[in-house]
Amino acid sequence: MVQFLGKLKSQLGGPFTVIWDGSNTHGRSRLVKAYLAKHPEIVAETLPAYAPEINPDENVWSWAKYGRLANLAAQDTKELRDRIEQEFAVLRKERTYLDSFVRDAELCTAA
């Protein structure tokens, strides 16, 4: 997570906000907390653990798990990972899906 935040900082430069879902894996480690303390220009906001009405990420996973991958019986984790990456490549190409996930989450976004 610290590497990810460092890459974001190098790409975005100035102040920005990172919005995390409620998973324990994001901002609770000592390393992440120490990094954020050194970089007050990075604000971390945490969403509730499961909140599809405000978290577009929940719609992405629902689209993938219950739609595109619903009948997949992967032979191993490599096959599963490959298929997930293929499906996410669809999202990168078809931006209308991502736009709809954000719209469905009823977020207030700045232009």
MODELLER restraints for C-alpha pairs under 7 A, 6 or more apart:
rsr = mdl.restraints
at = mdl.atoms
rsr.add(forms.Gaussian(group=physical.xy_distance, feature=features.Distance(at['CA:1:A'], at['CA:26:A']), mean=6.75, stdev=0.5))
rsr.add(forms.Gaussian(group=physical.xy_distance, feature=features.Distance(at['CA:1:A'], at['CA:32:A']), mean=6.83, stdev=0.5))
rsr.add(forms.Gaussian(group=physical.xy_distance, feature=features.Distance(at['CA:2:A'], at['CA:32:A']), mean=5.75, stdev=0.5))
rsr.add(forms.Gaussian(group=physical.xy_distance, feature=features.Distance(at['CA:2:A'], at['CA:35:A']), mean=6.83, stdev=0.5))
rsr.add(forms.Gaussian(group=physical.xy_distance, feature=features.Distance(at['CA:14:A'], at['CA:41:A']), mean=6.90, stdev=0.5))
rsr.add(forms.Gaussian(group=physical.xy_distance, feature=features.Distance(at['CA:15:A'], at['CA:41:A']), mean=4.45, stdev=0.5))
rsr.add(forms.Gaussian(group=physical.xy_distance, feature=features.Distance(at['CA:15:A'], at['CA:42:A']), mean=5.75, stdev=0.5))
rsr.add(forms.Gaussian(group=physical.xy_distance, feature=features.Distance(at['CA:16:A'], at['CA:41:A']), mean=6.49, stdev=0.5))
rsr.add(forms.Gaussian(group=physical.xy_distance, feature=features.Distance(at['CA:16:A'], at['CA:42:A']), mean=5.31, stdev=0.5))
rsr.add(forms.Gaussian(group=physical.xy_distance, feature=features.Distance(at['CA:16:A'], at['CA:43:A']), mean=6.37, stdev=0.5))
rsr.add(forms.Gaussian(group=physical.xy_distance, feature=features.Distance(at['CA:17:A'], at['CA:42:A']), mean=5.72, stdev=0.5))
rsr.add(forms.Gaussian(group=physical.xy_distance, feature=features.Distance(at['CA:17:A'], at['CA:43:A']), mean=4.58, stdev=0.5))
rsr.add(forms.Gaussian(group=physical.xy_distance, feature=features.Distance(at['CA:17:A'], at['CA:44:A']), mean=5.72, stdev=0.5))
rsr.add(forms.Gaussian(group=physical.xy_distance, feature=features.Distance(at['CA:18:A'], at['CA:43:A']), mean=6.12, stdev=0.5))
rsr.add(forms.Gaussian(group=physical.xy_distance, feature=features.Distance(at['CA:18:A'], at['CA:44:A']), mean=4.81, stdev=0.5))
rsr.add(forms.Gaussian(group=physical.xy_distance, feature=features.Distance(at['CA:18:A'], at['CA:45:A']), mean=6.20, stdev=0.5))
rsr.add(forms.Gaussian(group=physical.xy_distance, feature=features.Distance(at['CA:19:A'], at['CA:44:A']), mean=5.95, stdev=0.5))
rsr.add(forms.Gaussian(group=physical.xy_distance, feature=features.Distance(at['CA:19:A'], at['CA:45:A']), mean=4.86, stdev=0.5))
rsr.add(forms.Gaussian(group=physical.xy_distance, feature=features.Distance(at['CA:19:A'], at['CA:46:A']), mean=5.79, stdev=0.5))
rsr.add(forms.Gaussian(group=physical.xy_distance, feature=features.Distance(at['CA:20:A'], at['CA:26:A']), mean=6.92, stdev=0.5))
rsr.add(forms.Gaussian(group=physical.xy_distance, feature=features.Distance(at['CA:20:A'], at['CA:45:A']), mean=6.21, stdev=0.5))
rsr.add(forms.Gaussian(group=physical.xy_distance, feature=features.Distance(at['CA:20:A'], at['CA:46:A']), mean=4.80, stdev=0.5))
rsr.add(forms.Gaussian(group=physical.xy_distance, feature=features.Distance(at['CA:20:A'], at['CA:47:A']), mean=6.02, stdev=0.5))
rsr.add(forms.Gaussian(group=physical.xy_distance, feature=features.Distance(at['CA:21:A'], at['CA:46:A']), mean=5.66, stdev=0.5))
rsr.add(forms.Gaussian(group=physical.xy_distance, feature=features.Distance(at['CA:21:A'], at['CA:47:A']), mean=4.72, stdev=0.5))
rsr.add(forms.Gaussian(group=physical.xy_distance, feature=features.Distance(at['CA:21:A'], at['CA:48:A']), mean=6.31, stdev=0.5))
rsr.add(forms.Gaussian(group=physical.xy_distance, feature=features.Distance(at['CA:21:A'], at['CA:49:A']), mean=6.00, stdev=0.5))
rsr.add(forms.Gaussian(group=physical.xy_distance, feature=features.Distance(at['CA:22:A'], at['CA:46:A']), mean=5.90, stdev=0.5))
rsr.add(forms.Gaussian(group=physical.xy_distance, feature=features.Distance(at['CA:22:A'], at['CA:47:A']), mean=5.26, stdev=0.5))
rsr.add(forms.Gaussian(group=physical.xy_distance, feature=features.Distance(at['CA:22:A'], at['CA:48:A']), mean=4.80, stdev=0.5))
rsr.add(forms.Gaussian(group=physical.xy_distance, feature=features.Distance(at['CA:22:A'], at['CA:49:A']), mean=3.71, stdev=0.5))
rsr.add(forms.Gaussian(group=physical.xy_distance, feature=features.Distance(at['CA:22:A'], at['CA:50:A']), mean=6.96, stdev=0.5))
rsr.add(forms.Gaussian(group=physical.xy_distance, feature=features.Distance(at['CA:23:A'], at['CA:49:A']), mean=6.00, stdev=0.5))
rsr.add(forms.Gaussian(group=physical.xy_distance, feature=features.Distance(at['CA:27:A'], at['CA:33:A']), mean=6.50, stdev=0.5))
rsr.add(forms.Gaussian(group=physical.xy_distance, feature=features.Distance(at['CA:36:A'], at['CA:42:A']), mean=6.52, stdev=0.5))
rsr.add(forms.Gaussian(group=physical.xy_distance, feature=features.Distance(at['CA:52:A'], at['CA:58:A']), mean=5.19, stdev=0.5))
rsr.add(forms.Gaussian(group=physical.xy_distance, feature=features.Distance(at['CA:52:A'], at['CA:59:A']), mean=6.53, stdev=0.5))
rsr.add(forms.Gaussian(group=physical.xy_distance, feature=features.Distance(at['CA:52:A'], at['CA:105:A']), mean=6.38, stdev=0.5))
rsr.add(forms.Gaussian(group=physical.xy_distance, feature=features.Distance(at['CA:53:A'], at['CA:105:A']), mean=4.64, stdev=0.5))
rsr.add(forms.Gaussian(group=physical.xy_distance, feature=features.Distance(at['CA:53:A'], at['CA:106:A']), mean=6.60, stdev=0.5))
rsr.add(forms.Gaussian(group=physical.xy_distance, feature=features.Distance(at['CA:54:A'], at['CA:105:A']), mean=4.64, stdev=0.5))
rsr.add(forms.Gaussian(group=physical.xy_distance, feature=features.Distance(at['CA:54:A'], at['CA:106:A']), mean=6.22, stdev=0.5))
rsr.add(forms.Gaussian(group=physical.xy_distance, feature=features.Distance(at['CA:54:A'], at['CA:107:A']), mean=6.05, stdev=0.5))
rsr.add(forms.Gaussian(group=physical.xy_distance, feature=features.Distance(at['CA:55:A'], at['CA:105:A']), mean=5.85, stdev=0.5))
rsr.add(forms.Gaussian(group=physical.xy_distance, feature=features.Distance(at['CA:56:A'], at['CA:101:A']), mean=5.21, stdev=0.5))
rsr.add(forms.Gaussian(group=physical.xy_distance, feature=features.Distance(at['CA:56:A'], at['CA:102:A']), mean=5.10, stdev=0.5))
rsr.add(forms.Gaussian(group=physical.xy_distance, feature=features.Distance(at['CA:56:A'], at['CA:105:A']), mean=5.45, stdev=0.5))
rsr.add(forms.Gaussian(group=physical.xy_distance, feature=features.Distance(at['CA:59:A'], at['CA:101:A']), mean=5.69, stdev=0.5))
rsr.add(forms.Gaussian(group=physical.xy_distance, feature=features.Distance(at['CA:60:A'], at['CA:101:A']), mean=6.87, stdev=0.5))
rsr.add(forms.Gaussian(group=physical.xy_distance, feature=features.Distance(at['CA:74:A'], at['CA:80:A']), mean=5.44, stdev=0.5))
rsr.add(forms.Gaussian(group=physical.xy_distance, feature=features.Distance(at['CA:91:A'], at['CA:97:A']), mean=6.38, stdev=0.5))
rsr.add(forms.Gaussian(group=physical.xy_distance, feature=features.Distance(at['CA:91:A'], at['CA:98:A']), mean=6.64, stdev=0.5))
